[in-house]
Amino acid sequence: MENPKQVNRVESALNKWRDIEDHWNKDHNINLSSNKGLLHAKLRNYDKVSAKYRNSENESERMAVRILRQERRKLERQLYPYLLIRLFRRLMILPIVSMLLQRREQQQTQINSQSLNDQLQRAGFGAQREMISEKLNKGEQQFSVPASQYMNRSERMDFELAITVGDSGDAKLTGFKAALIDEKNGTSRSHFFSTDAGRQIDLNQAFNLLAGRAVHTGDRWLQLDLNDRSPEGNYRMKEFPESYDYNLKTTIREMGLENITDNSQLQALVKQLEKGDQAQVSFANNERNERFTIEANPHFRSVNVFDERGKKVSLAAASGKKTLVDHKVTAAKNEKSNQSTRSKMRVVN
């Protein structure tokens, strides 16, 4: 993301009001200087903006609030030319209005803050909340926050969280750029995961996607095409909806795994694979009691199987089921063994 965008929020609020004035003046030919209804609305807007930003940590915004109060007094004199009425409003009405506005702003701020906290926690970036708050308190409207985490001994994930503040003052995580760095092989992959589509990818899912694995979110499986990148540098996202008819639970049930004796164990394994994680398993018919690693493969409606050295093997080989090639190899070995035995035999008369 580009350099942080720091905006004077008081000026932005006043510019929005000027847009409203221009709209009524140009489109409806209404002169605001003589329309008391709109002038009263303008005064209420001044009160709202002043109450909202008067305790801002941004010096520029506090200066703008002081200037705004001077303009407010001019507007107040125009609407209430009698001094006694103005004094009554300042002493009796304005403090109550200001208190109500501040209370409303505090409630809205708490709601916005909790919404952002929930979003960050779901994505796995709760530790970055303090850094984000510091930037928000400075009035920054669009900025990025870095994060980094080791996923294992040699693989590290670097992140840039994109935060944007909306017109109503609510800050949101609009997405994050994730980079998977393999320190052992010196390779890296990166992709920007957006939340605009309403589908939020978390930290662990981003790691698994960049590692080439598929994850299940919402009503579909997602997998990055690591051989197809956009001009912006993002990988193409492959989607496999429910209509693609990939039933992982049925696939696992038919694999003949050891220690999957009830539905709860099966469901736990399915959930692990849906997150994009790999799982350690063993097959009931594997005579050598080998351990294998499996991961979901929605594209081929199957699972990928790797042996203890990380080499991809066929499901038939891992499960101990012999293929036609296996039968031919076994037959050839048996024939060779028989020939050796016959050559060693002695015929006794």
C-alpha positions in Angstrom: 0.0 0.0 0.0 1.1 3.6 -0.6 2.2 6.0 2.1 -0.4 6.5 4.9 -3.1 8.9 3.9 -3.7 11.4 6.8 -6.7 13.5 6.4 -8.1 16.4 8.6 -11.4 14.8 9.5 -12.9 18.2 10.5 -12.1 19.7 7.1 -13.6 16.5 5.4 -16.8 16.9 7.4 -17.1 20.6 6.5 -16.4 19.8 2.8 -19.3 17.3 2.9 -21.6 20.0 4.2 -20.4 22.4 1.5 -21.3 19.8 -1.1 -24.8 19.7 0.4 -25.0 23.5 0.2 -23.9 23.5 -3.4 -26.5 20.8 -4.2 -29.4 22.9 -2.8 -28.1 26.1 -4.3 -27.3 24.8 -7.8 -30.0 22.1 -8.3 -32.8 23.7 -6.3 -31.9 27.4 -6.5 -32.2 27.8 -2.7 -30.1 30.6 -1.1 -28.9 29.2 2.2 -28.2 32.6 3.7 -32.0 33.2 3.8 -33.2 29.7 4.6 -33.4 29.3 8.3 -34.2 25.6 8.2 -30.9 24.8 6.4 -29.1 27.3 8.6 -30.3 25.5 11.7 -29.2 22.2 10.2 -25.8 23.7 9.5 -25.5 24.8 13.2 -26.4 21.3 14.3 -23.7 19.9 12.0 -21.2 22.3 13.5 -22.1 21.2 17.0 -21.8 17.5 16.0 -18.4 17.9 14.3 -17.0 20.0 17.2 -18.2 17.5 19.8 -16.7 14.6 17.8 -13.2 15.9 17.2 -12.5 18.4 20.0 -10.4 15.8 21.8 -8.5 14.6 18.8 -4.9 13.8 19.1 -4.3 15.5 15.8 -3.1 19.1 16.4 -4.4 20.1 12.9 -7.9 18.8 13.8 -7.9 20.6 17.1 -7.0 23.8 15.4 -9.8 23.3 12.9 -12.3 22.8 15.7 -11.2 26.1 17.3 -11.8 27.8 13.9 -15.1 26.0 13.5 -16.3 27.4 16.9 -15.7 30.9 15.7 -17.7 30.3 12.6 -20.4 28.7 14.8 -20.7 31.9 16.9 -21.2 33.9 13.7 -23.9 31.6 12.6 -25.5 31.6 16.0 -25.7 35.4 16.0 -27.4 35.3 12.6 -30.0 32.8 13.8 -30.4 34.3 17.4 -29.7 38.1 17.2 -30.8 38.6 20.8 -28.0 38.3 23.3 -30.2 36.9 26.1 -31.4 34.0 23.9 -27.9 33.2 22.8 -26.7 33.2 26.5 -29.7 30.9 27.4 -28.7 28.5 24.6 -25.1 28.5 25.6 -25.7 28.0 29.3 -28.7 25.7 29.3 -29.2 24.0 25.9 -25.8 23.7 24.3 -24.2 21.7 27.3 -27.0 19.1 27.1 -26.8 18.9 23.3 -23.0 18.5 23.5 -23.3 15.8 26.2 -25.8 13.8 24.1 -23.7 14.1 21.0 -20.6 13.0 22.8 -22.4 10.0 24.3 -23.7 9.0 20.9 -20.3 9.3 19.4 -18.8 7.2 22.2 -21.4 4.5 21.6 -20.7 4.5 17.9 -17.0 4.5 18.4 -17.3 1.5 20.7 -19.4 -0.3 18.1 -16.9 0.5 15.3 -14.0 -0.6 17.5 -15.6 -3.9 18.4 -16.4 -4.6 14.8 -12.8 -4.0 13.8 -11.6 -6.1 16.8 -13.8 -9.0 15.7 -12.6 -8.8 12.1 -8.9 -8.7 13.1 -9.4 -11.7 15.6 -11.1 -13.8 12.9 -8.3 -13.1 10.5 -5.6 -13.9 13.1 -4.2 -10.4 13.4 -5.4 -9.4 16.9 -1.9 -8.6 18.0 -1.8 -5.7 15.5 -4.8 -3.9 17.1 -2.6 -1.5 19.2 -0.6 -0.3 16.2 -3.8 0.2 14.2 -5.3 2.3 17.0 -2.3 4.6 17.1 -2.7 5.4 13.4 -6.5 5.8 13.8 -6.0 8.3 16.7 -3.7 10.3 14.5 -6.5 10.7 11.9 -5.0 8.5 9.2 -7.8 7.3 6.9 -6.0 4.8 4.7 -2.9 3.0 5.8 -1.1 -0.4 6.1 0.2 -2.2 9.1 3.0 -4.9 8.9 3.0 -8.3 10.5 5.2 -11.4 10.4 5.0 -14.9 11.7 7.0 -18.1 11.3 4.8 -21.1 10.3 7.5 -23.6 10.8 11.3 -23.7 11.0 12.0 -22.6 7.4 8.7 -20.9 6.2 7.8 -17.4 7.2 4.7 -15.3 6.4 5.0 -11.5 6.0 1.8 -9.4 5.9 0.7 -5.9 5.1 -2.8 -5.2 6.5 -4.8 -2.7 4.6 -7.0 -0.5 6.8 -9.5 2.0 5.4 -11.8 4.4 7.4 -15.3 4.9 5.8 -17.4 8.0 5.6 -19.1 7.2 8.9 -15.8 6.8 10.7 -15.8 3.0 10.8 -12.4 1.4 10.3 -12.2 -1.9 8.4 -9.7 -4.4 7.3 -10.2 -4.3 3.5 -7.6 -7.1 2.9 -4.0 -8.0 3.3 -1.0 -8.8 1.2 0.6 -12.1 2.3 4.0 -13.3 1.3 5.2 -16.8 1.9 9.0 -16.9 2.2 10.8 -20.2 2.2 14.1 -19.4 3.8 15.5 -22.9 3.1 15.0 -22.7 -0.7 15.2 -18.9 -1.0 11.8 -18.7 -2.8 8.7 -16.6 -2.1 5.1 -16.2 -3.2 2.7 -13.3 -2.6 -0.9 -12.6 -3.1 -3.4 -9.9 -1.9 -6.5 -11.4 -0.2 -9.4 -9.0 -0.3 -12.4 -8.9 2.0 -14.5 -6.9 -0.4 -16.2 -10.0 -1.7 -17.5 -10.8 1.8 -15.2 -13.8 2.0 -12.5 -13.3 4.6 -9.4 -15.5 4.5 -7.5 -15.8 7.7 -3.7 -16.0 8.4 -3.5 -19.8 8.4 -5.7 -20.2 5.3 -3.5 -17.7 3.4 -0.4 -19.7 4.3 -2.0 -22.9 3.0 -3.3 -21.3 -0.2 0.2 -19.9 -0.9 1.6 -23.3 -0.2 -0.6 -24.7 -3.0 -3.2 -26.4 -0.9 -7.0 -25.9 -1.1 -9.2 -24.5 1.7 -12.9 -24.6 2.2 -14.7 -21.4 3.1 -18.4 -20.6 3.0 -20.0 -22.8 0.4 -16.9 -23.6 -1.8 -13.3 -24.7 -2.0 -10.7 -22.2 -3.0 -7.2 -22.9 -4.5 -4.6 -20.6 -6.0 -3.4 -21.4 -9.5 0.3 -20.9 -8.9 1.0 -21.0 -12.7 -1.3 -18.1 -13.6 -0.8 -14.5 -12.3 -2.5 -11.3 -13.1 -0.7 -8.1 -14.2 -1.0 -6.9 -10.6 1.0 -9.9 -9.4 -1.9 -11.9 -7.9 -2.5 -15.5 -8.6 -5.8 -16.6 -10.2 -8.2 -18.0 -7.6 -9.8 -21.3 -8.6 -13.3 -21.9 -7.0 -15.0 -25.2 -6.6 -18.7 -24.7 -5.4 -21.0 -27.3 -3.9 -22.3 -28.0 -7.4 -18.8 -29.4 -8.3 -19.8 -32.3 -6.1 -16.6 -32.9 -4.1 -17.5 -34.9 -1.0 -14.4 -35.0 1.1 -16.1 -37.0 3.9 -17.1 -39.8 1.5 -13.6 -39.8 0.0 -11.9 -40.3 3.4 -14.4 -42.9 4.5 -13.6 -45.0 1.5 -9.8 -44.8 2.0 -9.6 -47.4 4.7 -7.7 -45.3 7.3 -6.7 -46.7 10.7 -8.1 -45.1 13.9 -11.1 -43.5 12.1 -13.7 -45.6 14.0 -16.5 -43.2 14.5 -18.1 -40.1 12.9 -16.6 -37.7 15.4 -13.0 -38.7 14.4 -14.0 -38.6 10.7 -15.5 -35.1 11.2 -12.4 -33.8 13.0 -10.2 -35.0 10.1 -12.5 -33.4 7.5 -12.4 -30.1 9.4 -8.6 -30.2 9.5 -8.3 -30.7 5.8 -11.0 -28.1 5.1 -8.7 -25.5 6.8 -6.1 -26.4 4.2 -3.9 -28.2 6.7 -2.2 -31.5 6.1 -2.9 -34.5 8.2 -0.9 -37.5 9.3 -2.7 -40.9 8.7 -2.0 -44.6 8.4 -3.8 -47.2 6.3 -5.3 -50.3 7.7 -4.1 -52.5 4.8 -0.6 -51.1 4.7 1.6 -54.1 5.8 4.6 -51.9 6.6 2.7 -49.7 9.0 3.9 -46.5 7.2 2.7 -43.1 8.1 1.4 -40.8 5.3 0.5 -37.2 4.9 -2.8 -36.3 3.1 -4.3 -33.0 1.9 -7.6 -32.2 0.1 -7.6 -32.1 -3.7 -11.0 -30.7 -4.8 -9.9 -30.4 -8.5 -9.7 -34.1 -8.9 -12.3 -34.9 -6.2 -9.7 -36.8 -4.2 -6.8 -36.3 -1.8 -3.1 -36.0 -2.3 -1.0 -38.6 -0.5 2.7 -38.2 0.5 5.0 -40.7 2.0 7.4 -40.1 5.0 10.0 -38.5 2.7 7.4 -36.0 1.3 7.2 -37.8 -2.1 3.8 -37.9 -3.7 2.5 -41.5 -4.0 -0.7 -43.0 -5.3 -3.6 -43.7 -3.0 -3.5 -47.4 -4.1 0.1 -47.7 -3.2 -0.3 -46.1 0.2 -3.4 -48.1 1.1 -1.8 -51.4 0.1 -4.1 -52.0 -2.9 -2.3 -53.5 -5.8 -2.8 -52.0 -9.3 -2.4 -53.9 -12.6 1.2 -52.7 -12.8 1.8 -54.0 -9.2 0.5 -57.4 -10.2 2.8 -57.6 -13.2 5.8 -56.6 -11.1 4.9 -59.2 -8.5 4.4 -61.9 -11.1 7.8 -61.1 -12.7 9.5 -61.3 -9.3 7.8 -64.6 -8.6 8.9 -66.0 -11.9 12.5 -64.9 -11.4 12.4 -66.5 -7.9 11.0 -69.8 -9.3 13.7 -69.9 -11.9 16.4 -69.4 -9.3 14.9 -72.1 -7.1 14.7 -74.6 -10.0 18.4 -73.9 -10.9 19.4 -74.8 -7.3 17.4 -78.0 -7.1 19.1 -81.4 -7.3 17.4 -84.4 -8.7 18.0 -87.5 -6.6 17.5 -90.9 -8.3 
